[in-house]
Amino acid sequence: MSKGVKIMMFAALVLPAFITIFRIILDYFLGREMEWMSYSTVFFGSAVGGLFFAGPLMYTIFKTKEN
């Protein structure tokens, strides 16, 4: 798998998963109500943002540092 695909997969899957897990843990410790629909929208929204914005930006930064 090429480096660009790995960066895009990280930005579209791993980062949104960490953000969602962090939000679940934060809500649990603060005693807030656990709304699973809210967590799924956070995950999918950040996944789309990672795919269209963060992924290409991270790839461009990686390519610039490589040269």
Residue frames relative to the residue before (quaternion, step in Angstrom):
aa qw qx qy qz dx dy dz
M 1.0000 0.0000 0.0000 0.0000 0.00 0.00 0.00
S 0.4551 -0.7053 0.4697 0.2737 3.57 -0.86 0.90
K 0.6592 -0.5289 0.3730 0.3829 3.54 -1.27 0.45
G 0.6351 0.5461 -0.3292 0.4360 3.59 1.03 -0.76
V 0.6539 0.5015 -0.3115 0.4732 3.57 1.00 -0.81
K 0.6318 0.5296 -0.3303 0.4596 3.58 1.02 -0.77
I 0.6543 0.5048 -0.3109 0.4695 3.58 0.96 -0.83
M 0.6662 0.4957 -0.3035 0.4672 3.59 0.94 -0.85
M 0.6401 0.5118 -0.3261 0.4712 3.60 1.01 -0.77
F 0.6293 0.5293 -0.3267 0.4661 3.58 1.02 -0.80
A 0.7075 0.4651 -0.2661 0.4608 3.58 0.86 -0.96
A 0.7368 0.4284 -0.2347 0.4675 3.59 1.06 -0.70
L 0.7945 0.2943 -0.1608 0.5062 3.64 1.10 -0.48
V 0.7357 0.4408 -0.2551 0.4464 3.58 0.72 -1.04
L 0.6818 0.4839 -0.3003 0.4591 3.61 0.78 -0.92
P 0.6648 0.4766 -0.3294 0.4715 3.66 0.86 -0.76
A 0.6224 0.5304 -0.3492 0.4575 3.59 1.05 -0.69
F 0.6539 0.5019 -0.3138 0.4711 3.61 0.94 -0.83
I 0.6450 0.5185 -0.3211 0.4605 3.59 0.96 -0.83
T 0.6789 0.4896 -0.2888 0.4648 3.58 0.91 -0.91
I 0.6523 0.5020 -0.3151 0.4726 3.59 0.94 -0.85
F 0.6347 0.5219 -0.3268 0.4669 3.59 0.99 -0.80
R 0.6658 0.4980 -0.3080 0.4625 3.59 0.96 -0.81
I 0.6258 0.5236 -0.3382 0.4689 3.60 1.02 -0.73
I 0.6681 0.4951 -0.2971 0.4693 3.58 0.90 -0.92
L 0.6480 0.5191 -0.3141 0.4604 3.57 0.95 -0.85
D 0.6658 0.4899 -0.3042 0.4734 3.60 0.90 -0.86
Y 0.6322 0.5376 -0.3323 0.4482 3.58 1.03 -0.75
F 0.7222 0.4425 -0.2540 0.4670 3.58 0.84 -0.96
L 0.6787 0.4600 -0.2964 0.4898 3.59 1.13 -0.51
G 0.4790 -0.7071 0.4108 0.3191 3.58 1.29 -0.07
R 0.3918 0.7173 -0.4870 0.3077 3.56 1.15 0.47
E 0.6059 -0.5509 0.4307 0.3793 3.53 -1.30 0.35
M 0.3683 -0.7299 0.5372 0.2074 3.56 -0.97 0.92
E 0.0176 -0.8029 0.5945 -0.0414 3.58 -0.40 1.25
W 0.2996 -0.8109 0.4775 0.1574 3.57 -0.16 1.31
M 0.5992 0.5534 -0.3688 0.4458 3.59 1.09 -0.57
S 0.6264 0.5372 -0.3264 0.4611 3.57 1.06 -0.73
Y 0.6654 0.5033 -0.3054 0.4589 3.58 0.98 -0.82
S 0.6484 0.5083 -0.3318 0.4595 3.58 1.00 -0.71
T 0.6515 0.4943 -0.3332 0.4693 3.60 1.00 -0.68
V 0.6088 0.5321 -0.3522 0.4713 3.59 1.09 -0.66
F 0.6636 0.5066 -0.3102 0.4548 3.58 0.91 -0.91
F 0.7195 0.4443 -0.2708 0.4600 3.60 0.73 -1.01
G 0.6374 0.5274 -0.3303 0.4543 3.59 1.04 -0.68
S 0.6946 0.4393 -0.2810 0.4955 3.57 0.92 -0.82
A 0.5920 0.5501 -0.3709 0.4576 3.61 1.14 -0.49
V 0.6561 0.4841 -0.3094 0.4892 3.59 0.96 -0.80
G 0.6433 0.5120 -0.3184 0.4718 3.58 1.00 -0.79
G 0.6569 0.5034 -0.3059 0.4707 3.56 1.02 -0.76
L 0.6631 0.5148 -0.3043 0.4502 3.55 1.03 -0.77
F 0.7807 0.3625 -0.1816 0.4755 3.57 0.89 -0.91
F 0.7945 0.2964 -0.1564 0.5064 3.61 1.05 -0.63
A 0.7559 0.4068 -0.2307 0.4582 3.59 0.56 -1.14
G 0.6442 0.5472 -0.3262 0.4233 3.60 0.93 -0.83
P 0.7070 0.4302 -0.2823 0.4851 3.62 0.73 -0.93
L 0.6274 0.5305 -0.3385 0.4587 3.58 1.07 -0.69
M 0.6642 0.4869 -0.3007 0.4810 3.59 0.93 -0.89
Y 0.6399 0.5222 -0.3267 0.4594 3.59 1.01 -0.76
T 0.6519 0.5087 -0.3118 0.4680 3.58 0.97 -0.84
I 0.6483 0.5059 -0.3157 0.4734 3.58 0.97 -0.82
F 0.6448 0.5226 -0.3168 0.4591 3.58 0.98 -0.83
K 0.6706 0.4930 -0.2936 0.4701 3.57 0.95 -0.89
T 0.6412 0.5223 -0.3259 0.4580 3.59 1.03 -0.74
K 0.6711 0.4823 -0.2986 0.4774 3.58 0.97 -0.81
E 0.6234 0.5646 -0.3295 0.4289 3.57 1.12 -0.67
N 0.7027 0.4630 -0.2579 0.4747 3.57 1.06 -0.79
